Amino acid sequence: MVEEAQQQKELLVKHGLVEQVLESLGQSLDQFDETVERGAEGRRVHIGAADLEAVVGEVVQIVRLLDGLNRFRFADQPDLLAAWGAASNVVGPPVSGGNAGSPPHGGQIEPAA
């Protein structure tokens, strides 16, 4: 419609259309198209993130399965079991078998700040 209005611009101006209105309409439509495209891209990224979360969940399940198998496999080989424990701990520090979050040696938990 904007293209048709541009072609008929002289006629529209003759009947009272202000030329700036036509220019403003074209700019507004360009901004609208850009906004629609950004929204569509945001939805595509969001869907991709959801797919990635599903894949991560599957990978975590596989790693847990491998961990259980290797712990069983190395149960009679303490050196290999320790090596597996070290190799499988790539995200953070080793986690002991004790109670997580309990104060050491019966002490009090102090606030961080």
N, C-alpha and C positions, 0 to 999 in steps of 0.2 A: 504494500500500500504506500509505503514511503517512496519507493521508486516511482510509482505511478504519480504520486503527488509532486515529486521533483520534475517529472516530465510535463506536468500540467501547472507548473509553478506560476507562469505568467497569468494564466486564467484565474487561478486561485487568488493571487495577489490583487487582480483586477476586481474580484468580488469581495475583498476585505480581509483576506488572510495576511497576517503580518509575516514577512519573510523569516524573521527570527524564530517564529513558532515552528516552522518547518525544519529549520536547522536544529533547534532544540529537541524536536521529536526524534530526529536521526541520532543525536548524541544519546538521548535517553534510551533508545532501543539498543544502541551499541553497549551501553552500560548494563542493560538488562540481560543481553546475551552473554556478556562476560560473567555476570553474577550466576546465571543458570549453569554455565560451564564450570565455574568454581564449585558450585553445589554438587554437581554430578561427579566431579573429581573427588570431592570430600567423601561422597558415598562410596566410590570405588576404593578409596584408601581404607575406609572403615571396614568394608567387606573383606579386603585383603588382610587387615589386621585380625579379623575374626578367624579367617582361614589359618593364619599363622599361629594363632593361639591353639587351634585344634591340632596342628602338626606338632607344636611344642608339647602338648599333653601326651601325644602318642610317643614322642621321643623319650619323655620322662618315664613312661610306663616300660618301654624297652630297656632303658638304662637300669631301672629297678629290677627287672627280670634278670638282666646280665649280672647285676650285683649279687643277687641271691644265688645264681648259678656259680659264680666265681667264689663266693664265700663257702659254698658247699664243696666245690672242687678243691679249694686250698685249705680246707678245715684241718688236715693233718700236716700241713706245711706252713708253719707260722711265719717263716721269712717271706714266702710268696703271698700269704694273706696280708701281711703288713705292707708289702709292696703294692698289692692291689688296693688296699685302703688308701695309701698315699696317692696312687695314680688316679683313683676315682674321685678324689677330693680336689677338684679344680676350681670350684666356685668360691670357697671360703676356707677358713681354718678348720683343722680337724675337730670333730665333735666327739667328746668322750661319752662313755656309757652312763655317766652319772646323771643326776637330776639337773636338767638345764634350768637356769634361773635361780637355783638355791644359793644362798650365801656361802662362801668358802669357810670351812671350819666353824660353822655355827655362828658366824658373825652377823651383824646387822646389815641390811641393804640400805645404802646411802643414796640420796637423790643425786642425779648427775650434775645438776646446777644449783 
